[in-house]
Every structure is written in C-alpha cells, then in structure tokens.
Amino acid sequence: MMCNGADLDLAPVFDALDIGIVVLDASGGIHAWNDWMTRATGHSRETVLGKNLYEIFADLRNTRLPAAVRDALQVGSSSILTHSLNKLLPLRCPDGQNLLHNIVVRPMPSGRSAHCLLQVTDVTVSVARERILRDRQNARYHAIVDSAPDTIITTSLDRTVQWTNGAAEQVFGYRASELLGQPIDILLNAGTDLSCVFASNTVENSGGSLQTVGLRKGGEPAHFDVSFARWRADERIFVTTIWRDVTERMAADVALRESEARYRALCEALPQLVWTCDPDGTCDYFNPQWQTYTGVPAAEHLGFGWLEVIHSSDREDLQPAWNSALRNGHSFDVDARMRRADGCYRWFNLRAIPVRSSAGKIARWFGTATDITEHIEARDSLRRSNEELEARVAQRTREREVVLGQLHESQKMEIIGQLTGGVAHDFNNLLAVILGSLALLKKTFPNDPRTSRLLEGALQAGERGATLTKRLLAFARRQELKLEAVEVQKLIPDMMDFLRQSIGPSVSIMVDIRPDVQPIKIDANQLELAIMNLAVNARDAMPNGGTLTIACRNETADFSSKPPSALPPGEYVRLSVVDTGEGMSEATRAKAMEPFFTTKGVGKGTGLGLSMVQGLTAQSGGAIDISSQLGKGTAVTLWLPRARHEDRVYVPSEQTAPSAEMANKGLRILLVDDDPLVSMNTTELLMDLGHSVVEAPSASRALEMLESTDEFGVVITDYAMPNMNGLDLAIEIRRIKPDLPIVLATGYADLPPDAAPEFPRLGKPYTQQQLAEAVETALNAPPRGAPAHARRVVAQATPEVN
Amino acid sequence: MSIDSIDDVTELSAIERDALAEIANIGAGRAAANLRQMIGQEVLLSVPGVGIVSRRAASELVERDGVSKLVSVQQSFEGPFAGRALLIFPESQSLELVQSMLGDARPEDVTELQQEALAETGNVILNGCLATIANVLRKTMRMSLPAVFRGDGVTLFEAGRENGNLVLLLYIDFAIRNRDIGGFIALLMDPPSILALKKIVRDLIDGIRRDPACNDV
C-alpha cells in the first residue's frame, strides 16, 4: 500500500474496509483490529488491543492459524485458511447468523517488525448463493428423479453406487442406504454383465441402452431396459443408469406371443379352411388347408383373389352377401362351390364373423369354409329316395291294381270256365245219347229217303253241338289234350294250304319261323286249331286286305323279354300272329278273351275262338299276350313251353280207323255209368254191335258184379262218377282181374292226360264206331306191364273254323 | 549478488545435485507431514529428482502414464532466488483429494468446496516445503497466496518462458496410502535463479564443510 502518511490519516480507511483486518505479533498479541472485526466478533478494539488473540479465541489454538502466523513471520510465507477446511473465528452477521469466512495470513510488508496481517473475508453470501442455487437445482432434479417410476442409479466408474432415487426401493426392494457404497453388481442376475457400461473411462459417445436381467432383493429375477450415460463432474466420471422394469411387459409379450401362437396353431389345425380379412374385406391370411384344397399359393388369393375359386354361378350370390356383411358388420354365411386343386368343385359353407376392437369397430374378419358336399349329397339323395319311394309306392299301387284286375279277370274266367265245363260235360252226355240214338235209328230206317234226310240233319246238328262243347271245354281247359313234342317249323308249313283257302286271296301270308325253334309241348291238333282261329280272326280284321304274319322264335321269359305277367320264368317258344288290320280299342282288347264275346255280326262268330286259344295256351303251361292299336293292327303272341327232352318221343299214329271187322262179336260187356240216359244209349249201341251188356250204376255195384261172376269179356266205365271214379275202379279191377280189358270213357280232362295210360280211353261223346274201336283196342292190348302209351285211344275233334 | 562467470546454467555438479536433492527432500518431508496431519493417512515420498531440463521435458515428466489433464496448485516465491512451487496431480484425482481433506462430507459439498479446499491444501503443502527450504538456507522469502490451475504439462510450465527454455526442476512423487491419489511436488526456477541458488548451495556446502558437526546432514 503506497501512500503518503503525512497527508492522509489511514485509520478511517482501515476501519472503512469491508474485510476484517487484524495485525498480530509473533506471540499472537493483537496490534490492530478494525471496525469490521468489532462488528463481526462483538469485541471492540479497546478490549482486544494488546491482548493475545489465542486467549480471546481459545479454539484458534487448535487450528492451523498459529502455524501459519509463525511461518509468515519466520519464512515470509502466505497462507490461506478456508471455512471449508477450518473452524475459525466465532463471527456473526448483523442478523445473528453464523458468518462464514476465510482468513489469509501474510507477513507484513515492512519486514522490519515481526508482525503479520490477518485478512478475514466474509464468504457467507457467495456460499449461501451457491447453496440456494444448488438446492433449487436439486429440488427440480429430485422432483423429476424421485417421482420417476424408473430406478435411477448413479455409480462411479468402479461400479460403486453413489446415489439412487426412490424408485430403487420399490423396484429392487433395497433402501438407498443399503445400496450406497455397494457395487452395482448386487442388482444383477448372475451371469449378466454391464461391463460395456463401465468399459470406458471416457464420456464421449458413452450413452446407450441394453436389456438385462436384474435381481430383486428377494432373489427374484426381473427384466429391465437399461439406458445409461457416463458423465463427468470435476474430473470424475460417473455412470447414471436408468432401469425400466419391463418384466410385466415381457410377460405380456410372451403371453401375447403364446396367445397368437395358440390362435395360429388352432387355425392351422382346424380341418376347415380358415381365412382372415381386414375390415374392408381384403384377405390377408389363408391357412394351409385352404392352400392344400385350392392348390393355389396363398399369395395369389390375398386381397380378393380368392373369389377366383368360387364357382361362377355361386359367385353371383356370394359377392353381394359378402359386400353386405362388410357394409353392415353382420355375419356372413353362404353356401358355394369351391374349386379343388384337381379342378372339381365341392360345396362349402362359407362363414365369417367380424372381430371387434374394444372401441366396437371391426378390427378384422375371421372366416371358415367347411366342406358340406356330403351333407348336400345326403340331402339330395334323401330327397331323391323319397321321390323314388313315392314313385315306387305309386307304381306298386298301380301294379297291385293291375294284378288285382288280372286276378279278378282270372277268377272271372275260372268261374266262367268251370261253369262252361260243367255245362259242356252234361251237354256232352246228352249229345252222346242223342247221337247214339240217331245212329241206331238211321240203321233202322236205311232206305226211307225222307226219314234218312231228317236223321242226317239231326246227326249233323248233334255233331256241331259236340264240336261246340269241345270248344267250350277247350276254353275251360278241360279238354282232353294229347301233349307231345311238336315242331312248329313242320306243323305250320303243313297247314299252309288250308290256311290260304280259309283266309282268301286278299290277305298275304308271311311266315317267319327261325330254323332253330325248339319243339313245344302241346296237343298238335289243338295248336293247329288255335292258329286257324287266330288267322281267321286276323282275316276278319282286314276286310280290305293286308298282311298276316306268323312268326315263331325261341324266347326266354325273363325281365328283358317282357313276358306276360302270369308266366313263370323259363324257356319258351314265342308264336305270334300279327295282322295289319283295324286293331282293337283297349276296352275290346280287355274283353277279347271272354267266351261268347265277339265283334263280328250276329251269327257270324261264336265268340269262342280266342277263348279256345287262351284256354289251350294256359292248359299247356303257356300264356297269351294281345297287343293292339286302333288302325295299326293286332298282334297275338303265344308263349308256349318248350318240350323237355323226355317229351320228345315218337308217338305212333293210331288214329287210323280200325276195320269194322275187327270188332269181336258176342262179347259180354259190363258197362259202368252213373248217368242212366248215357248208360242206356251206350247199351243200345253195344247191343247193336252184337254184344250183350250188363249195366252197373256205380263203381261199387260193378265190383260186386265182377266178384260174383267171371263172364265179362270187357269193362267200359265212365270216369266222372260219385264216390269212386272210373280210374280208381279200373285200377281196382286190374288188381283183382288183371286180364280183364277195360275202356275208360272221359268227357273232359278231369283225368290228367298222362295218368294211367295203360287204360284205353274213349272220348265222350262218341260214335258207335268209336265205341267199337275202343273195345277192339282194349281187347288187343298187349300183356300187362308193357308200355302203355301205345294203347291210347282218344276221340279226335276236327278243327272248326268260326 | 555477483554472478560467477564460470558457472553454467545448463548443468549441475554432482555435489550441487545432491545438495539440492537433500534440500528438496527436507521440504517435501515437511509438506508430507502437513498433508498427513490433514488427512490422517500416511503419505509416501519418492527419492527427489533434481535436474536442469527443458520445459517440454518437464511437462512430459509430469504427464505420467499419459494423463495430460492435470490440476496444480501454485505459489510463487521471491527472495535470494525466485521461482514457483507446484503441487501437481491428475485432475481426476482432485475430488478424491478434497474428499480426503473433508472427511465424511457429502460428495456434492465436496464439489462445491473443492476449489477453496484445493487451494488451501496446496497452500499447506507448498508452504511447508518452501518454509523448510528457507529455514535450511537461512534465507527469508516472500510467498504468494496459492492459485489453482488446470491444464496439461505444457501449460503448467508455460509461465516464465520469457526467461528461457531451461528450468531447474526439483520434484518428488507422492502417494497417499489407501487412496488412489498421487502426484508431484515440484520447484521450478529460471536460469537467473539457478545461478543464485547454485551460489547459495555452494555457500551452504562451504559452511557445512567448515562446520564438521553438520557433516551428516
């Protein structure tokens, strides 16, 4: 301090200073004490001058001040004693607050006297300002970091925890005091490493983040996102780490991933085709089944490409429904055909439901397609089978009606047949009597022309009556049939001349007989008669001429050949007589076979022709089928059973009339007949032939007579008799008198044609000559036991054209 | 004070070197004692190094282990010779050092107080060293108040460059046991002071030679 002491009193300056000034000597004696010191210490200059500083402030002895003063005085050193390292004077601010101060000790510049200068500097304000600033900054800082949910930890570079925020306790469970001074590694799961955080001792580019597994106080591991930064303060490097606990988020992520994985697995495991769309219908997922079924990579179906596999006809229905579902958010449910990888289409039920977000908006669409082809087929099949069932019921009903009609018809015919047969049988007997009687009368009046003419007329009428009864019996299937194997291909050519004569020149005849036609089992004469009847009917249907076709071929009655319904399956010969005439209405056709039904004028037909054909066919084990269309003609087809091999035996013709001379005279004949008229007439005929006759009215009576005498040369017995019929009688007679010749007279086929062939038969009504021949045959019969079929005697009927 | 023309400012004789090392050792020992008193930890000292070196060589010497960021507390001194006393340590250790001084003070207080505390700490150490040297040489010196500088070695030794490139460097490594703190205590003098110091040392040596009782100092 340079000044001129003479001009200026420095004392006021000294007291005006804003620092404390004290001058000490080497022992600590006070030589100067300015006003600032008085204010700060409360000790006035007067009370301290000359006193020892260390006596006034005893605590100063324990400070570095005495040494500093000594050094200043001895070696001239200057010292500073700061409030930071020293507890110095008990100074007070004017407001009574503790006054923070530093003391600088300097040797006095004079150098001559051993004094040193103490300068006491007030640093309260600057320290306080720094503290306020720091506190304010800290308050802001703590407001942020202490309220942070994340754990914030500051460590030194050696990993020692220097500071933590409040969240550390909540997250890790350690109180701050438990962490401070500890290595941060106690918060790390074994094996995790934060070395990259601490690797560098620079702060450049030192920030970063990482994921790590931490360890809570209880030992529970937890996941953290850690961000870190190194920073420098006063040449020390610190690392601040911010730990965000992501354990729950990771658990949620894992749960979400698992849920998504489950969902995806479900989609991919479903047998259905599964697809998803975003809210505007753009498809973004197809499961593997979809791709397998369609054979198209999913990428090609994304968006709206999938519509391509929908059958074009179904697309018209599907697309509007899908658009409507998208627009209105209701579920989508449509059946459509989808193309499979191999190009064929199958029916699918396509369904989709909207999945809504929590806000209620549609987030996406979840859809399935289920193969319902089998459903649909089953449904269609059920419908079809129902329809079929109904159709079959209807058909069966119709068939039943037809069968019932046929049954009815056949019952009707049967009754008519029985009636007719019965009438014809009795009528035959009457005719036999009439004819027999007339024949005898004619012998009685051989030369009277008038009587002779009358008798001849009566005989002719009687014979026509006999023919009529034969037809009735044929219709009633009670005629006597001589069944044999007949070759149609021989039979028909033999009768062609007769046919042409009967039919006339206006109708041409075509014969179409396959050469391989098998023989049929039938009565040949009756068959000729039947063909004649049919040909005449055909002629009558073609008054203006036409073509008559007679066709014949083998046929098997089975489903394909459509035989008449009543015919049992088997091998047949089909004989057709077809005309090109006017045909028949359905009503006419239905009644055509009834006896006495005729479309011909009164007196032109008997109405028995077709009836006879039908009867013959049925009796021979065949069937008849008539098809006709008005204006187109009529075809009558006979299904006739083929002859079995054993039927094809040669039948010698014995129909040649035996000579009258053959008749033995004077035989004693036992005549058995329950009808007295017939019996009487036959007796007359036999007696006329020169025989003697004993009549027996019943079989039992005849047996009695035979027992009582051996005088009979021949027995003639009627077949149809009450109690014991003629066949039984003949068998009994054969038993008791094996050598007695027997003739069996039958009126109709009560007797099966093949039964008891050993007995010669006499068809009723018979002429005297027939009677004589029958007796002759019986007498000439070979010894007993010889083949019997050679001895049949059957009355022949001539075919009659009606 | 006269300058001996045959004296060389670029070299020290062996005896000068030993004498200066001994003086530095005594000063550093006092400084270390002061430091130990302040922090309650033993302070280890190396054998002092003495040499006339270039400023660059001096800066390289203190930038030990490549640590170029340094803190120094400096005090200048005047008297028969003039120069600077420096307490040098790595900047990264400054807080640690202050922490040691302040005992269990909170880190943020340490930060706030470190500038003052560093200055006072350096002041104590350097005063101890310089006062001891002054005592040994029986000279009086004036010493400035301490100032804290930060910078690399070149910056530390830049002041006084106008007096030439060579400096006399007395330096001692110190380390505080149980703390990761270590540094240098250095005395730096310009060529004019070197010559003055050499004369003083020579006088001192001569004095000692005349006084056999002090032979073992």
Chai-1 contact restraints between the chains, C-beta under 6 A:
chainA,res_idxA,chainB,res_idxB,connection_type,confidence,min_distance_angstrom,max_distance_angstrom,comment,restraint_id
A,D71,B,N127,contact,1.0,0.0,6.0,A-B,restraint_1
A,D71,B,A131,contact,1.0,0.0,6.0,A-B,restraint_2
A,V75,B,A131,contact,1.0,0.0,6.0,A-B,restraint_3
A,V75,B,A134,contact,1.0,0.0,6.0,A-B,restraint_4
A,G76,B,T140,contact,1.0,0.0,6.0,A-B,restraint_5
A,G76,B,M141,contact,1.0,0.0,6.0,A-B,restraint_6
A,G76,B,R142,contact,1.0,0.0,6.0,A-B,restraint_7
A,S77,B,N127,contact,1.0,0.0,6.0,A-B,restraint_8
A,S77,B,A131,contact,1.0,0.0,6.0,A-B,restraint_9
A,S77,B,M143,contact,1.0,0.0,6.0,A-B,restraint_10
A,S78,B,M143,contact,1.0,0.0,6.0,A-B,restraint_11
A,S78,B,L145,contact,1.0,0.0,6.0,A-B,restraint_12
A,S79,B,N123,contact,1.0,0.0,6.0,A-B,restraint_13
A,S79,B,N127,contact,1.0,0.0,6.0,A-B,restraint_14
A,I80,B,E120,contact,1.0,0.0,6.0,A-B,restraint_15
A,I80,B,N123,contact,1.0,0.0,6.0,A-B,restraint_16
A,I80,B,L145,contact,1.0,0.0,6.0,A-B,restraint_17
A,T82,B,E116,contact,1.0,0.0,6.0,A-B,restraint_18
A,T82,B,E120,contact,1.0,0.0,6.0,A-B,restraint_19
A,S84,B,L113,contact,1.0,0.0,6.0,A-B,restraint_20
A,S84,B,E116,contact,1.0,0.0,6.0,A-B,restraint_21
A,S84,B,A117,contact,1.0,0.0,6.0,A-B,restraint_22
A,L85,B,M101,contact,1.0,0.0,6.0,A-B,restraint_23
A,L85,B,A117,contact,1.0,0.0,6.0,A-B,restraint_24
A,L85,B,E120,contact,1.0,0.0,6.0,A-B,restraint_25
A,E130,B,E112,contact,1.0,0.0,6.0,A-B,restraint_26
A,D234,B,L95,contact,1.0,0.0,6.0,A-B,restraint_27
A,D234,B,T111,contact,1.0,0.0,6.0,A-B,restraint_28
A,E235,B,E91,contact,1.0,0.0,6.0,A-B,restraint_29
A,E235,B,S92,contact,1.0,0.0,6.0,A-B,restraint_30
A,E235,B,S94,contact,1.0,0.0,6.0,A-B,restraint_31
A,R236,B,L95,contact,1.0,0.0,6.0,A-B,restraint_32
